[in-house]
């Protein structure tokens, strides 16, 4: 059972134009083929809980299947939406598409937060200081100096000779 909320479903239904039982421009045949790629027989009886239209089968799929599978199918369906818009000279609804990608990201546990664009001024205001390597080196040397005599005392005599020659 997916964790899609009622609000999530409303956004997805609007984006996929699910009014009237349709889903995008899928026919029964292409809808079945689309789901077959995900090893799902969408025309199976268990997906006909609410009826036999593509939209009703998709709603049943959302209800019955786990988040990961629902997210993967929805991700590919979003790609189909974009292709459908491009092929039919329609402008994609970027606001809905972004919201839907966020839903898919949540279902598949992937981050879909777009990187915010920075202005040149904002970028230049960032502190881009390099770490103080000299200070870190001194701290590391002090720690090594404290622990080296104890570690060498535990080593066999041949190893102590070699470790002294490399450090000395």
C-alpha positions as CSV (number, residue, x, y, z in Angstrom):
1,X,0.0,0.0,0.0
2,X,1.6,3.3,-1.0
3,X,1.7,6.3,1.2
4,X,0.2,8.6,-1.3
5,X,-2.0,11.2,0.4
6,X,-5.3,12.5,-0.9
7,X,-3.6,15.7,-1.8
8,X,-0.8,13.8,-3.7
9,X,-3.5,12.0,-5.6
10,X,-5.3,15.2,-6.5
11,X,-2.1,16.7,-8.0
12,X,-1.3,13.5,-9.9
13,X,-4.9,13.1,-11.2
14,X,-4.8,16.7,-12.5
15,X,-1.4,16.3,-14.2
16,X,-2.4,13.0,-15.8
17,X,-5.8,14.3,-16.9
18,X,-7.6,11.4,-15.2
19,X,-11.1,12.9,-15.5
20,X,-13.5,10.7,-17.5
21,X,-11.5,7.5,-16.9
22,X,-8.5,8.4,-19.1
23,X,-4.8,8.6,-18.2
24,X,-2.8,10.9,-20.5
25,X,-3.1,9.6,-24.0
26,X,-2.8,5.9,-23.2
27,X,-5.1,3.3,-24.9
28,X,-5.9,0.1,-23.1
29,X,-3.2,-1.6,-25.1
30,X,-0.5,1.0,-24.4
31,X,-1.5,1.3,-20.8
32,X,-1.0,-2.5,-20.4
33,X,2.4,-2.3,-22.2
34,X,3.5,0.6,-20.0
35,X,2.9,-1.4,-16.8
36,X,4.3,-4.6,-18.3
37,X,7.7,-2.9,-18.2
38,X,7.4,-2.9,-14.4
39,X,6.2,-6.5,-14.3
40,X,2.6,-5.4,-13.5
41,X,-0.5,-6.7,-15.3
42,X,-2.6,-3.6,-14.8
43,X,-5.6,-5.3,-16.4
44,X,-5.6,-8.0,-13.7
45,X,-8.8,-8.3,-11.6
46,X,-7.2,-7.0,-8.4
47,X,-6.8,-3.5,-10.1
48,X,-10.4,-3.4,-11.0
49,X,-11.5,-2.6,-7.5
50,X,-13.1,0.7,-8.5
51,X,-13.9,-0.2,-12.1
52,X,-12.3,-1.0,-15.4
53,X,-11.3,2.5,-16.7
54,X,-7.6,3.3,-16.9
55,X,-7.9,6.0,-14.2
56,X,-9.7,3.6,-11.8
57,X,-7.1,0.9,-12.3
58,X,-4.3,3.4,-11.7
59,X,-6.1,4.5,-8.4
60,X,-6.3,0.8,-7.3
61,X,-2.6,0.4,-8.2
62,X,-1.8,3.4,-6.0
63,X,-3.8,1.8,-3.2
64,X,-2.4,-1.8,-3.5
65,X,1.3,-1.5,-4.3
66,X,4.3,-0.4,-2.2
67,X,5.8,3.1,-2.4
68,X,8.9,2.0,-4.3
69,X,7.0,0.4,-7.2
70,X,4.4,3.2,-7.3
71,X,7.2,5.8,-7.3
72,X,9.0,4.1,-10.2
73,X,5.9,3.8,-12.3
74,X,4.9,7.4,-11.6
75,X,8.4,8.6,-12.5
76,X,8.1,7.0,-15.9
77,X,4.6,8.3,-16.2
78,X,5.9,11.8,-15.6
79,X,8.3,11.3,-18.5
80,X,5.3,10.2,-20.6
81,X,3.5,13.3,-19.6
82,X,6.4,15.5,-20.8
83,X,6.7,13.6,-24.0
84,X,3.0,13.9,-24.6
85,X,3.2,17.6,-24.1
86,X,6.1,18.0,-26.5
87,X,4.6,15.8,-29.2
88,X,1.3,17.6,-29.0
89,X,2.7,21.1,-28.9
90,X,1.4,21.7,-25.3
91,X,3.2,23.5,-22.6
92,X,3.8,21.3,-19.6
93,X,2.4,22.5,-16.3
94,X,5.8,23.1,-14.6
95,X,4.3,23.8,-11.2
96,X,2.3,20.5,-11.2
97,X,5.2,18.6,-12.7
98,X,7.6,19.9,-10.0
99,X,5.1,18.9,-7.3
100,X,4.7,15.5,-8.8
101,X,8.5,15.0,-9.0
102,X,8.6,15.8,-5.2
103,X,5.9,13.1,-4.6
104,X,7.9,10.6,-6.7
105,X,11.1,11.5,-4.8
106,X,9.4,10.9,-1.5
107,X,8.0,7.5,-2.6
108,X,11.4,6.3,-4.0
109,X,13.4,7.9,-1.2
110,X,15.3,10.1,-3.7
111,X,15.8,13.8,-3.3
112,X,14.2,15.8,-6.0
113,X,14.9,19.2,-4.5
114,X,16.3,21.3,-7.3
115,X,19.5,23.2,-6.6
116,X,18.7,26.8,-6.1
117,X,20.3,29.1,-8.6
118,X,22.6,31.7,-7.1
119,X,23.2,35.1,-8.3
120,X,26.8,36.1,-8.9
121,X,26.6,38.4,-5.8
122,X,25.3,35.6,-3.6
123,X,28.0,33.3,-4.8
124,X,30.8,35.9,-4.2
125,X,29.4,36.5,-0.7
126,X,30.0,32.9,0.3
127,X,33.0,32.2,2.5
128,X,35.3,30.1,0.4
129,X,38.1,29.8,2.9
130,X,40.5,26.9,2.6
131,X,40.9,24.8,5.7
132,X,44.0,25.6,7.9
133,X,46.1,22.6,6.8
134,X,49.1,23.7,8.9
135,X,47.0,23.7,12.1
136,X,45.6,20.3,11.3
137,X,49.1,19.0,10.5
138,X,50.4,20.2,13.9
139,X,47.5,18.6,15.7
140,X,48.1,15.3,13.8
141,X,51.9,15.4,14.6
142,X,51.2,16.0,18.3
143,X,48.8,13.1,18.5
144,X,51.3,10.9,16.6
145,X,54.2,12.0,19.0
146,X,52.1,11.1,22.0
147,X,51.1,7.6,20.8
148,X,54.2,6.6,18.8
149,X,56.4,5.5,21.8
150,X,53.6,3.3,23.2
151,X,52.9,1.8,19.8
152,X,56.6,1.1,19.1
153,X,57.0,-0.6,22.5
154,X,54.4,-3.1,21.5
155,X,56.1,-3.9,18.1
156,X,58.7,-6.6,17.6
157,X,62.3,-5.3,17.5
158,X,62.6,-5.6,13.6
159,X,59.5,-3.5,13.1
160,X,60.7,-0.8,15.6
161,X,63.9,-0.4,13.5
162,X,62.0,0.1,10.3
163,X,59.4,2.5,11.8
164,X,62.2,4.6,13.4
165,X,64.0,4.8,10.1
166,X,61.0,6.1,8.3
167,X,60.0,8.6,11.0
168,X,63.4,9.7,11.8
